Amino acid sequence: MNQKTTLVLLALSVITIFALVCVLLASRSGGGGQSGQLPPCPTAAPPAWPHTHPDPSRLFADLSPEELAAVMGFLTLRLGPGLVDAARARPSDTCVYSVELQLPPKAAALAHLDGGGPRPTREALAIVFFGAQAQPNVSELVVGPLPRPSYLRDVTVERYGGPLPYHRRPVLAREYQDIDHMIFDQELPQAAGLLHHCCFYTPQGGHLVTVTTVPRGLQSGDRATWFGLYYNVSGAGVFLHPVGLELLVDHGALDPARWTVQKVFFQGRYYDSLAQLEDQFEAGLVKVVLVPDNGTGGAWSLRSPEPPGPAPPLQFHPEGPRFSVQGSHVASSLWTFSFGLGAFSGLRVFDVRFQGERVAYEVSVQEALAVYGGNSPAAMLTHYMDSSFGIGKYSTPLTRGVDCPYLATYVDWHFLVQSRAPKTVRDALCVFEQNQGLPLRRHHSELYSYYFGGVVETVLVVRSVATLLNYDYVWDMIFHPNGAIEAKVHATGYISSSFLFGAAQRYGNQVGEHMLGTVHTHSVHFKVDLDVAGPENWVWAEDLAFVPAAVPWRPEQQVQRLQVTRKLLETEEQAAFPLGGAAPRYLYLASNRSNKWGRPRGYRVQPLGSAGELLPRNSSMAGALSWVRYQLAVTRRKEEEPSSSSIFNQNDPWAPTVNFADFINNETITGEDLVAWVTAGFLHIPHAEDVPNTVTVGNEVGFFLRPYNFFDEDPSFRSADSMYFREDQDAGACELNAPTCLPQAACAPHLPAFSPGGFSHN
C-alpha cells in the first residue's frame, strides 16, 4: 500500500468518526425529532388501595387555626375583660396558657369508626392560669362543640381531685423576661468590676445570656431557679460557653419587685450576693479565671470550614409516590393511620391499621427526661422534664434534605400556647417512604435447587424534630412492610456544659478550655394502646429454660434441652417490670382468637435501650418520675389515665400531679382493653466528639411492635416488592422482576426549590 492510499484511508476514517460523534451528540440533544431528556417522574399517588377505609382524620386531627381562634374568642367572652394575653401576662394576671385538641373517648371513637355510630363531639382542652384572684390556681377547661363552641366544662377537680396549686404552673415567657431584666439591670452591675475582668462584661448588655435549670427549688411550694450565665456567641450554641457564674433567683412572689437573688456561685465558690462577690474581688480574695469570648473550631460555629462538595445520594419515586397524605391521614397499600403533635407530649399516631385491620389505637410519646450531674449547683440539680416546656410546641421547621429526605411530604402544624392567636410551624412534620438499602428477608440457595428470593425493606415514616433548649430530638414512627411498627428517637444538638473546676472529671469529660461536658441520662416514655384483633387482650410472657432430660435413644446419657416457658400474666403487678430487674425476653399482647396454627394472635412489645434506674426510690422527686422505674408495664386502659406524666410535675416534682406508679394497682388484665407503657433511654457521658454537636449515630432508643402469630405467615410473602428467580429463568425479564424494569421507568424527579421554614413560629 502506497503512501497516497494510506492518507486517503486515514482521512475517510477521521470523517467516519466525526460523523458518528455528530449523530451521537444529536441523539443526546434531541436531534432528529426525538427528545433525549428523561420524562418527569409522576408526582401523584395512586387514587386508592384495597385496604383504604374512610378518612377519619378529623377525629384525631390537631386543631386548625380557625378552631383555635374560635376557642380563644369564646374563652375571651366567657372569662371576661380581665383576661390578659399570655405573651405579656405577669404572675398576677389571668391568661389562657394553651389550647389543644381534647381527644375523644375511645369507646365513642370506636363506635363511630367501626360501628357507624355518630361522630364524637369535637372539643378542645384549655389550660388557664387564674393569677388575678385571691387564691390563684390553674384550671383545665373542656370547650366545645367545635367549630362553634357554646359550652365549657371545668374538669380540674374531676381529674386531679381539686384545683391545681399555682406554683406548679410552667414559666411564661414574660416571667423569664422579667427575671432577665432583674439580673442584667439590677444584679450584674453590682459585680461589674469582676465581670469585666473575667468575662468582658459591659453594662450595655448583650454579651451574656441566662440558661434556666429545673426543678425550681428543693421542696413543694418552692419557685427558686438556678440560672447559669453563658457567652452569647452569635451563630453558635451558648451552651458551650459557661463563664462560671450561676444565680439562684427566688421568683415565687406574684409581684416581680419582690423577687430576690438568694445565692451566688462563681467559679467554684458560693457567695450570699453579687455585692459580696464584688467586695471580695476588690479585696483580692477571689481567684478569677479569665474565660475567652471568642475562638475557632466547632464550639464557635456550626459552619463547616470546607466548601460544599458533590450532592449526597437522593431517593425518589420512579413511578410516583406510593402513599398519600390528606390532612393528618396517611394511606398506603399496606398502612393507614392518623398523625399529630400534642402541644406538650409531641408525636402521636392513632387508628393504625395494617391491610385494613387495626393493630393499635394509639402510639404516642409521653415524656422525655434528662437527669444531669455535676459539681456546680445548676448541673447537680437539673432534671429536665421536656413535656413541661412543650415537645410539640418546640417542634421546629424541618430542613429539606437534612431533617427529612428532600422529596418527603411536609406538613405544617398549628398551635396555641402562650399567645392570644394561633401560630404555625411550617413543615413541622414530614412523611416519606424510605428504601433502607437492606433486604427485609432473602435467601440465595445453592443447595439441592438454585434460586433467589427476597424483598427489599422499604418503610413508611412520619417524623418531627423538637429543639428543647440545647438538645434536638428526632422523633420517628416507622411502619414496616411485615406489619411491624417502630417508635424511635435520636438525640442530637448541643450538650449542656458547666464551668470546669475542682473535681470536675468525676462528672464528665473536659471538652473545651474551661468547659466540662456534664454526665446525664436520657429517658423517654411511650404509650402503646394495642388493639390486637380487638380491644380485649391478654398478656403473655415467654422465655427459655434449659431442662435436663435423658437422651431417648441412650437413656443413660443426659442433655440440657432448651424449651420455651410460657406464662399468662393476670394482674398489673405481674406485668410491671422494674428497670434492672428480670423481664421476659418475649412479652406480647394477644387476642383470644387464634391464627391458622392454633396460636393466639399477638403483637410483641420489644424495647430497645435502657438507661437503668435513674433515681433511688427514696429521692424526694421519685414520684414525679416513677415511670422511669419500669422498662415495661401493662395496665388497664382508663380514660382517667390518659398520660403517664404531667406538665405540672416539672415545677413541683415533690408533690406530683400525676404519679405513674398509681396506675399499677394490681387490677386484673385478662381480657381487658390494655395499654403497654415503654421506657427507653441511654447514658451519655459527653466527650470531645460531642463538640460541636452530639451526633445521632448510636444515640437512638425506642421499641418495636412486632407481629407474633398475628398472621398465618409473613405478610410480606405477598409483597409487590418481592423478587424471585430460578437458575433456569431469565432474571432480567421485566415481567418477572420489577427492578429490571427500572431502566424503562427512568425519569427526572421534580425537586422543589429549597425553602427553609425560618426561625419563627409566626
C-alpha positions in Angstrom: 0.0 0.0 0.0 1.5 3.3 -1.1 1.6 6.5 0.9 -1.3 8.2 -1.1 -3.6 5.3 -0.4 -2.8 5.3 3.3 -3.6 9.0 3.6 -6.9 8.6 1.8 -8.0 5.7 4.1 -6.9 7.8 7.2 -9.0 10.8 6.0 -12.0 8.5 5.5 -11.6 7.1 9.0 -11.5 10.6 10.5 -14.6 11.6 8.6 -16.4 8.5 9.7 -15.6 9.0 13.4 -16.6 12.7 13.1 -20.0 11.7 11.6 -20.6 9.1 14.3 -19.9 11.6 17.1 -22.3 14.1 15.5 -25.0 11.5 15.4 -24.4 10.6 19.0 -24.5 14.2 20.1 -27.6 14.9 18.1 -29.4 12.0 19.7 -28.5 13.2 23.2 -29.6 16.8 22.4 -33.0 15.8 21.0 -31.9 16.0 17.3 -33.9 14.0 14.7 -37.2 14.9 16.3 -36.7 12.6 19.3 -36.2 14.0 22.9 -33.1 12.8 24.7 -34.3 14.2 28.0 -35.8 12.0 30.7 -39.5 12.4 31.3 -40.6 13.9 34.6 -41.4 11.4 37.4 -45.1 11.0 38.4 -45.9 13.1 41.4 -49.4 11.8 42.2 -50.1 8.8 44.5 -52.5 6.1 43.2 -56.1 7.1 43.8 -56.9 4.3 46.2 -55.7 1.0 47.7 -57.6 -2.2 48.6 -57.3 -1.6 52.3 -58.1 2.1 52.5 -61.0 3.0 54.8 -63.0 6.2 55.0 -60.8 9.0 56.2 -61.3 9.5 60.0 -58.6 12.1 60.3 -60.9 14.8 61.7 -61.4 12.6 64.8 -57.7 12.9 65.8 -56.6 15.9 63.7 -54.9 18.7 65.7 -57.0 21.8 65.9 -57.0 24.1 62.9 -56.1 27.8 63.1 -59.8 28.6 62.7 -60.8 26.2 65.6 -58.0 27.6 67.8 -59.2 31.1 67.1 -62.8 30.2 67.8 -61.9 28.6 71.2 -59.9 31.7 72.1 -62.7 34.0 71.2 -65.2 32.0 73.2 -62.9 32.0 76.3 -62.3 35.7 76.0 -66.0 36.3 76.2 -66.6 33.8 79.0 -63.6 34.7 81.2 -64.3 38.5 81.0 -62.3 41.7 80.4 -59.6 40.8 82.9 -58.1 38.2 80.6 -54.5 39.1 79.6 -52.6 37.8 76.5 -50.3 35.1 77.9 -47.5 36.5 75.8 -47.3 39.5 78.2 -49.0 38.1 81.3 -47.4 38.5 84.7 -47.9 36.1 87.6 -50.7 38.2 89.0 -52.7 38.1 85.7 -55.3 35.7 84.4 -54.4 34.2 81.0 -55.1 31.3 78.7 -51.9 29.3 78.7 -52.7 26.8 76.0 -55.5 25.3 73.8 -55.2 22.0 72.0 -57.4 19.0 71.0 -59.3 17.2 73.6 -59.1 13.6 72.4 -62.5 11.8 72.1 -63.3 8.9 74.5 -62.1 5.7 72.9 -65.5 4.0 73.2 -67.2 6.7 71.2 -64.4 6.8 68.7 -64.6 3.1 68.0 -68.3 3.2 67.8 -68.0 5.7 65.1 -65.1 4.1 63.3 -66.3 0.5 63.5 -70.0 0.6 64.2 -71.2 3.6 62.1 -72.1 5.5 65.3 -72.3 9.2 65.5 -69.0 11.2 65.2 -67.8 12.1 68.7 -68.2 15.8 69.6 -65.0 17.6 68.7 -63.7 19.5 71.7 -60.7 21.5 72.9 -58.8 21.5 76.1 -57.7 24.8 77.5 -55.3 25.4 80.4 -56.0 28.7 82.2 -53.8 30.5 84.8 -56.1 32.3 87.3 -53.5 34.6 88.8 -55.7 37.6 89.4 -57.9 36.0 92.1 -57.5 35.8 95.8 -56.4 32.2 95.7 -54.6 31.8 92.4 -54.7 28.4 90.7 -54.5 26.6 87.4 -57.6 25.1 85.8 -58.3 22.8 82.8 -61.4 23.6 80.8 -63.0 21.5 78.1 -64.6 23.7 75.4 -67.0 22.6 72.7 -68.5 21.8 70.3 -66.1 22.8 67.5 -66.0 24.6 65.2 -68.6 26.8 67.0 -68.1 26.5 70.8 -71.0 27.1 73.1 -70.0 25.5 76.4 -67.1 25.0 78.7 -66.6 22.4 81.5 -64.1 22.7 84.3 -62.5 19.2 84.6 -59.8 20.1 87.1 -61.4 18.6 90.1 -62.6 15.6 88.2 -59.1 14.9 87.0 -56.9 16.0 89.9 -59.2 16.0 92.9 -59.0 19.7 93.4 -57.6 22.9 91.9 -54.0 22.8 90.8 -51.7 24.8 93.0 -50.5 28.0 91.3 -46.7 27.4 91.9 -46.9 24.3 89.6 -47.6 26.3 86.5 -45.0 26.4 83.8 -43.0 29.6 83.5 -44.3 32.1 81.0 -42.1 34.0 78.5 -42.8 37.2 80.4 -41.7 35.7 83.6 -38.3 34.8 82.0 -38.1 38.3 80.6 -38.7 39.9 84.0 -36.1 37.6 85.6 -33.6 38.7 82.9 -34.4 42.3 83.5 -33.7 41.8 87.2 -30.4 40.0 86.6 -29.0 42.3 83.9 -30.4 45.6 85.1 -30.2 45.3 88.9 -27.9 42.4 89.9 -24.9 42.2 87.5 -24.0 45.9 87.8 -23.2 45.1 91.5 -20.3 42.9 90.3 -19.3 45.0 87.3 -15.6 45.0 88.1 -15.2 41.3 88.5 -17.4 40.5 85.4 -15.4 43.0 83.3 -12.2 41.3 84.4 -13.3 37.7 83.8 -15.9 37.9 81.2 -15.7 41.2 79.1 -18.9 42.4 80.7 -20.3 45.8 79.9 -23.4 47.3 81.5 -24.9 47.8 78.0 -25.6 44.1 78.0 -26.0 41.6 75.2 -22.7 39.8 75.8 -24.1 37.4 78.4 -27.3 35.3 78.4 -29.0 33.2 81.0 -30.0 29.5 80.8 -32.6 28.1 83.1 -32.5 24.9 85.1 -35.1 22.8 86.7 -36.6 21.8 89.1 -37.2 25.2 90.8 -36.3 24.5 94.4 -35.9 21.7 96.8 -39.4 21.2 98.2 -43.0 21.6 97.3 -44.1 25.2 97.1 -40.6 26.5 96.0 -40.2 28.6 92.9 -36.5 29.3 93.0 -34.4 28.7 89.9 -30.6 28.5 89.3 -29.7 30.4 86.2 -26.3 29.9 84.5 -24.6 32.7 82.7 -23.1 32.0 79.3 -21.5 34.0 76.5 -23.9 35.0 73.8 -21.9 33.7 70.8 -23.7 34.6 67.6 -24.2 31.6 65.3 -23.2 29.0 67.8 -24.7 27.3 70.9 -24.4 29.4 74.0 -24.5 26.1 75.9 -20.7 25.5 75.3 -19.6 28.8 76.8 -20.2 29.0 80.5 -18.4 31.8 82.4 -18.7 30.1 85.8 -21.4 32.4 87.2 -24.7 31.0 88.5 -27.5 32.8 90.3 -30.3 31.4 92.5 -33.4 33.5 91.8 -36.5 33.3 94.0 -39.4 34.2 91.8 -42.2 32.8 93.8 -43.9 36.1 94.6 -46.7 37.3 92.3 -45.0 40.8 92.2 -41.7 40.7 90.4 -40.5 43.6 92.6 -40.3 41.1 95.4 -38.0 38.6 93.6 -34.5 38.2 95.0 -31.2 36.5 94.4 -30.8 34.1 97.2 -27.3 32.7 96.4 -24.4 33.3 94.0 -22.0 30.7 92.7 -18.8 31.8 90.9 -16.1 29.5 89.5 -16.2 27.0 92.4 -17.3 29.1 95.4 -20.6 30.3 96.9 -21.5 33.9 97.9 -24.5 35.4 99.6 -24.8 38.1 96.9 -23.1 39.7 93.9 -22.2 42.7 96.1 -20.3 40.4 98.4 -18.6 38.7 95.5 -17.5 42.2 94.2 -16.3 43.2 97.6 -14.1 40.1 97.9 -12.8 40.6 94.4 -11.8 44.1 95.1 -10.0 42.8 98.3 -8.1 40.3 96.2 -9.8 37.3 97.8 -11.3 35.9 94.6 -9.3 33.7 92.3 -10.6 34.6 88.8 -10.2 32.6 85.7 -10.4 34.7 82.5 -12.8 33.0 80.1 -12.2 33.8 76.3 -15.2 35.1 74.5 -14.1 34.1 71.0 -12.2 31.3 69.3 -12.1 28.9 66.4 -13.5 25.4 65.8 -16.8 23.7 66.2 -17.5 25.3 69.6 -17.7 28.7 68.0 -19.6 28.0 64.8 -21.6 25.2 63.1 -20.4 26.4 59.7 -18.0 23.9 58.1 -14.7 25.3 57.0 -14.9 23.1 53.9 -16.7 24.3 50.8 -19.8 22.3 49.6 -19.0 19.1 47.8 -20.9 16.8 45.4 -24.6 16.3 46.3 -25.3 13.3 48.5 -27.5 10.4 47.3 -31.1 11.1 46.6 -34.1 8.8 46.8 -37.1 9.4 44.5 -40.2 7.6 43.3 -39.7 6.4 39.7 -43.4 5.6 39.3 -44.8 8.1 41.7 -45.3 8.2 45.5 -46.8 5.0 47.0 -48.6 6.8 49.8 -50.9 9.8 50.2 -51.3 12.4 52.9 -54.7 14.0 53.3 -54.7 16.4 56.2 -53.4 14.3 59.1 -54.3 11.0 57.5 -51.8 8.7 55.7 -52.7 5.9 53.5 -50.5 3.4 51.6 -51.1 -0.1 50.1 -50.4 -1.6 53.5 -50.9 1.1 56.2 -53.3 3.7 57.2 -53.1 5.9 60.3 -53.7 9.5 61.6 -50.9 11.5 63.0 -50.4 14.7 65.0 -48.5 16.5 67.7 -49.5 17.0 71.3 -48.5 20.6 72.2 -46.7 19.2 75.2 -46.2 15.5 74.6 -45.2 15.5 71.0 -45.6 13.0 68.2 -48.5 10.6 68.2 -50.4 8.3 65.8 -53.9 6.9 66.0 -56.1 4.2 64.5 -53.1 2.4 63.0 -54.3 -0.3 60.5 -52.3 -2.9 58.6 -54.0 -4.3 55.5 -57.2 -2.7 56.8 -57.1 -4.3 60.3 -56.5 -2.1 63.3 -53.4 -3.1 65.3 -53.1 0.0 67.5 -55.5 2.6 68.7 -52.7 5.0 69.9 -48.9 5.1 69.9 -47.6 8.3 71.4 -44.7 10.0 73.2 -45.5 10.8 76.8 -42.4 12.3 78.3 -38.7 12.9 77.7 -36.4 13.3 80.8 -32.7 14.3 81.1 -31.1 14.0 84.5 -27.7 15.7 85.0 -24.8 15.5 87.4 -22.0 18.0 88.1 -20.3 20.0 90.8 -22.0 23.3 90.1 -25.4 23.9 91.6 -27.2 24.2 88.2 -25.7 20.9 87.0 -26.2 18.9 90.1 -29.9 19.7 90.4 -31.1 19.6 86.8 -33.9 17.2 85.9 -35.5 18.4 82.6 -39.0 17.0 82.0 -39.5 18.2 78.5 -43.2 17.9 78.3 -43.5 20.9 80.7 -41.7 23.0 78.1 -43.6 21.5 75.2 -42.2 18.8 72.9 -44.8 19.7 70.3 -44.6 23.5 71.0 -40.9 23.4 70.3 -41.1 21.4 67.2 -39.0 23.1 64.5 -39.4 23.6 60.8 -37.8 20.5 59.1 -35.0 21.4 56.7 -35.4 19.6 53.4 -32.7 17.2 52.6 -31.2 17.1 56.2 -34.0 16.6 58.7 -36.0 14.5 56.2 -35.4 13.2 52.7 -35.6 16.0 50.1 -38.7 14.6 48.4 -40.6 13.9 51.6 -44.2 15.3 52.1 -44.1 18.2 54.5 -47.0 19.2 56.7 -47.5 22.4 58.7 -48.7 22.4 62.4 -50.8 24.9 64.1 -50.8 25.5 67.9 -51.8 28.0 70.6 -49.5 28.2 73.6 -48.6 31.4 75.4 -50.4 33.6 72.9 -53.8 35.0 72.0 -53.6 34.0 68.4 -52.7 30.7 66.7 -49.2 30.2 65.4 -47.9 27.9 62.7 -44.7 25.8 62.5 -44.1 25.5 58.8 -43.0 22.0 57.7 -43.3 20.7 61.3 -43.8 17.1 60.2 -42.8 15.0 57.3 -44.0 11.7 55.8 -41.8 9.7 53.5 -41.2 6.2 52.2 -37.6 5.1 52.6 -35.6 2.3 50.9 -33.5 1.0 53.8 -30.8 -0.4 51.5 -31.4 -3.7 53.3 -33.3 -6.8 52.5 -36.4 -7.3 54.6 -35.8 -11.0 54.1 -33.8 -13.0 51.5 -32.4 -16.4 50.6 -29.9 -17.4 48.0 -30.0 -21.2 47.5 -27.3 -23.4 46.0 -28.3 -26.5 48.0 -30.4 -29.0 46.1 -32.0 -26.3 44.0 -30.8 -23.0 42.7 -32.9 -19.8 43.2 -33.0 -16.5 44.9 -35.9 -14.9 46.7 -36.1 -11.6 48.7 -38.0 -8.5 49.5 -36.4 -5.0 49.7 -37.0 -3.3 53.1 -39.0 -0.1 52.5 -40.6 1.7 55.4 -43.2 4.4 55.8 -42.1 7.1 58.2 -43.7 10.1 60.0 -41.2 12.4 61.7 -41.0 15.5 63.8 -38.0 17.2 65.4 -38.1 19.2 68.6 -35.4 21.6 69.9 -35.7 21.8 73.7 -33.0 24.3 74.9 -29.8 22.6 73.9 -31.0 19.2 72.7 -32.7 18.3 69.4 -34.8 15.2 69.4 -35.7 13.4 66.1 -39.0 11.6 66.7 -40.0 8.8 64.3 -42.9 6.4 63.9 -41.9 3.8 61.4 -44.1 1.3 59.6 -42.6 -1.8 58.2 -43.9 -4.0 55.3 -44.2 -7.1 57.5 -46.7 -5.4 59.9 -44.2 -4.2 62.5 -44.2 -0.7 64.0 -41.2 1.0 65.3 -41.1 4.1 67.5 -37.7 5.7 67.8 -36.0 8.9 69.0 -32.5 10.2 68.1 -30.7 12.7 70.2 -28.6 15.4 68.7 -27.9 19.1 69.3 -25.6 20.7 71.9 -24.5 19.1 75.1 -25.0 21.1 78.3 -21.8 22.2 79.9 -20.6 23.8 83.1 -17.5 25.7 84.1 -14.6 23.4 84.7 -13.2 23.5 88.2 -12.2 21.2 91.1 -13.0 17.5 90.8 -14.9 18.1 87.6 -13.7 14.9 86.0 -16.0 12.9 88.3 -18.9 14.3 86.4 -17.9 14.1 82.8 -15.0 15.0 80.5 -13.3 18.2 79.7 -14.4 19.2 76.2 -13.1 22.8 76.0 -10.6 25.1 77.6 -12.8 25.8 80.6 -15.7 23.5 79.8 -17.0 20.3 81.4 -19.4 18.2 79.4 -21.7 17.1 82.2 -22.8 13.5 82.6 -26.5 12.9 82.1 -29.1 10.3 81.2 -31.9 10.4 78.6 -35.2 8.6 79.2 -38.3 8.6 77.1 -41.7 7.2 77.9 -44.2 5.9 75.3 -47.9 4.9 75.5 -48.9 1.9 73.4 -52.6 1.2 73.2 -52.6 -2.0 71.2 -55.9 -3.5 70.0 -54.8 -7.0 68.8 -57.7 -8.4 66.8 -60.0 -6.2 69.0 -59.7 -4.2 72.3 -59.9 -7.2 74.7 -56.4 -8.6 75.1 -54.3 -10.9 77.3 -50.6 -10.5 78.3 -48.3 -13.4 77.7 -44.6 -13.7 78.8 -42.3 -16.2 77.1 -38.7 -17.0 77.6 -36.4 -20.0 77.6 -35.2 -22.6 80.1 -32.7 -25.5 79.9 -34.3 -28.6 81.2 -32.3 -31.8 81.9 -33.6 -34.8 80.0 -32.4 -38.3 79.3 -31.4 -39.0 75.7 -34.3 -41.1 74.3 -32.0 -43.5 72.4 -29.4 -43.6 75.1 -31.2 -43.2 78.4 -28.0 -43.4 80.5 -26.9 -40.1 78.9 -28.4 -36.7 79.8 -28.7 -33.5 77.8 -29.8 -29.9 78.7 -32.7 -29.4 76.4 -33.8 -25.9 75.5 -37.5 -25.2 75.7 -40.0 -22.3 75.8 -41.6 -21.2 79.0 -45.0 -19.5 78.8 -46.9 -17.6 81.4 -50.2 -15.7 81.3 -49.8 -12.5 83.3 -53.1 -11.8 85.1 -52.5 -8.6 87.1 -50.9 -5.2 86.6 -48.3 -6.1 89.2 -47.2 -9.2 87.3 -46.9 -7.2 84.1 -44.8 -4.4 85.6 -41.1 -4.9 85.1 -38.7 -2.7 87.0 -35.6 -1.3 85.3 -32.6 -3.5 86.0 -34.8 -6.4 87.1 -35.6 -9.7 85.3 -38.0 -9.3 82.4 -39.2 -11.9 79.9 -37.5 -11.6 76.6 -40.8 -12.0 74.8 -43.8 -10.2 76.0 -46.8 -9.8 73.8 -50.4 -8.8 73.9 -52.7 -11.3 72.3 -56.3 -11.9 71.4 -58.4 -14.9 72.4 -58.6 -15.6 68.6 -56.1 -17.9 67.0 -54.3 -18.0 63.8 -54.4 -20.9 61.4 -52.0 -22.9 63.6 -53.9 -22.5 66.8 -51.7 -19.9 68.4 -53.2 -16.7 69.9 -52.9 -13.7 67.5 -50.5 -11.4 69.2 -48.2 -8.4 68.9 -44.8 -8.4 70.7 -43.5 -5.3 72.6 -39.8 -5.2 72.2 -38.0 -2.3 74.0 -34.6 -1.1 72.6 -32.2 0.5 75.0 -32.5 1.1 78.8 -30.8 3.7 81.0 -31.0 1.7 84.2 -32.6 3.0 87.3 -32.2 6.8 87.4 -33.4 7.8 90.9 -33.4 5.9 94.1 -36.9 5.3 95.5 -36.1 7.5 98.5 -35.5 10.5 96.2 -37.9 13.3 97.0 -38.7 13.5 93.3 -39.2 9.8 92.7 -43.0 10.1 92.5 -42.9 12.5 89.6 -40.5 10.2 87.7 -42.0 6.9 88.7 -42.4 5.8 85.1 -38.6 5.6 84.9 -38.7 2.7 87.3 -40.3 0.4 84.7 -38.8 -0.8 81.5 -42.2 -2.0 80.6 -45.6 -2.1 82.3 -49.0 -3.1 81.1 -52.1 -1.6 82.7 -55.8 -1.5 82.1 -56.7 1.3 79.8 -58.7 4.1 81.6 -59.9 7.4 80.3 -58.9 9.0 83.6 -55.3 7.8 83.0 -54.5 9.4 79.6 -50.9 10.3 80.3 -48.0 9.0 82.4 -46.7 12.4 83.2 -47.9 16.0 83.5 -46.6 19.4 82.5 -47.2 20.4 86.2 -44.8 17.7 87.5 -41.7 19.8 86.5 -42.2 22.7 88.9 -43.4 20.5 91.8 -41.9 17.1 91.4 -42.1 16.7 95.2 -46.0 16.5 95.1 -46.6 15.3 91.6 -49.8 16.0 89.8 -49.5 12.6 88.0 -47.7 9.7 89.6 -47.4 6.9 87.1 -46.9 4.3 89.9 -50.5 4.8 90.9 -51.6 3.3 87.6 -50.2 0.0 88.8 -52.7 -1.2 91.5 -52.9 -4.9 90.9 -56.1 -4.9 88.8 -56.8 -7.8 86.6 -55.6 -7.5 83.0 -57.1 -10.7 81.4 -59.5 -10.0 78.6 -59.3 -6.2 79.1 -58.5 -3.1 77.0 -54.8 -2.7 77.8 -52.0 -0.2 77.4 -48.3 -1.0 77.4 -46.1 1.7 78.7 -42.5 1.5 77.4 -39.4 3.3 78.8 -36.2 3.6 76.7 -33.1 5.6 77.3 -29.3 5.8 77.4 -26.4 7.1 79.4 -24.5 10.0 77.9 -21.0 10.9 79.2 -20.1 13.8 76.9 -16.7 13.6 75.2 -14.7 15.6 72.8 -16.6 14.4 69.7 -19.8 15.9 71.1 -18.4 19.3 70.0 -19.9 21.0 68.2 -23.0 18.7 68.4 -23.9 15.3 69.6 -24.4 13.0 66.6 -27.4 10.8 66.1 -25.2 7.7 65.4 -25.6 5.4 68.4 -27.8 7.8 70.3 -31.1 6.3 69.4 -33.6 4.4 71.5 -37.2 3.2 71.1 -39.1 -0.1 70.7 -40.7 -2.4 68.1 -44.2 -3.7 68.0 -43.8 -7.0 66.0 -46.5 -9.4 64.8 -46.3 -12.6 66.9 -48.5 -15.3 65.4 -50.8 -12.4 64.3 -50.7 -13.8 60.8 -50.6 -17.3 59.3 -47.3 -16.4 57.6 -45.2 -13.4 57.0 -47.4 -10.9 55.1 -44.5 -9.7 53.0 -44.8 -13.0 51.1 -47.4 -11.2 49.0 -45.4 -8.1 48.7 -45.3 -6.4 45.3 -41.7 -5.5 46.1 -40.6 -9.1 46.2 -38.1 -10.7 43.8 -37.7 -14.3 42.8 -35.8 -16.1 40.1 -34.5 -19.6 39.4 -31.4 -20.8 37.7 -33.4 -21.7 34.6 -35.2 -18.4 34.3 -34.1 -15.1 32.8 -33.7 -13.0 35.9 -33.6 -9.9 33.8 -37.1 -10.3 32.4 -39.1 -7.2 33.1 -42.3 -9.2 33.7 -40.6 -11.4 36.2 -38.9 -8.9 38.5 -39.9 -5.3 38.9 -36.4 -3.8 39.4 -35.4 -5.0 36.0 -38.0 -2.6 34.6 -36.3 0.4 36.1 -34.3 1.4 33.0 -37.7 1.7 31.2 -39.2 3.7 34.1 -36.2 6.1 34.3 -37.4 9.6 35.0 -36.3 13.0 36.3 -37.6 13.7 39.8 -39.3 17.1 40.4 -37.1 18.8 43.0 -38.9 21.6 44.8 -36.9 24.7 45.5 -35.0 24.7 48.8 -37.1 26.9 51.1 -36.3 26.6 54.8 -39.2 27.2 57.3 -37.4 30.0 59.1 -36.7 30.7 62.7 -40.1 31.9 64.0 -43.4 30.2 64.7 -45.2 33.2 63.3 
